[in-house]
Amino acid sequence: MARALPGVPQQICTFHLRDSFDHRLWQDGLAFAARRALARAWGNALEYAVDTSDAADALAAMRTMAERHRWRRTTVHLRAITPNATIWLRIGAAAHTTRSSNG
């Protein structure tokens, strides 16, 4: 996508981020309940971030946690998605890609 549309922001949907966290945590061996709860918490941290600083802090905390627990696939994934995880905040969009128009 980036090659086809250079310079156009490529936001990752927060729903898909949450789902991707769950998948990577599964690959790293976390039990079902633990990974679902963590993926939800991480997704919420991004979805409800007030500004880019909050989002950057949340992503940094996620990476630190993943590195500390040696969740290799999750760490690699977090590094890969960080540049495009919060574009909606950087460009000043009213909402991210999964919030309905009703709130």
Long-range contacts (C-beta under 8 A, 24 or more apart in sequence): 9-84, 9-87, 9-90, 9-91, 10-84, 10-87, 11-84, 11-87, 11-88, 11-96, 11-97, 12-81, 12-84, 12-85, 12-87, 13-96, 13-97, 13-98, 14-43, 14-46, 14-47, 14-96, 14-97, 14-98, 15-43, 15-97, 15-98, 17-42, 17-43, 17-46, 17-81, 17-85, 18-42, 18-43, 18-47, 20-77, 20-81, 21-74, 21-77, 24-71, 24-73, 24-74, 24-77, 25-71, 25-74, 27-73, 27-74, 28-66, 28-69, 28-71, 28-72, 28-73, 28-74, 30-71, 46-85, 46-86, 46-96, 47-96, 47-98, 47-99, 49-86, 49-89, 51-89, 52-86, 52-89, 52-90, 55-85, 55-86, 55-89, 56-86, 59-85, 59-86
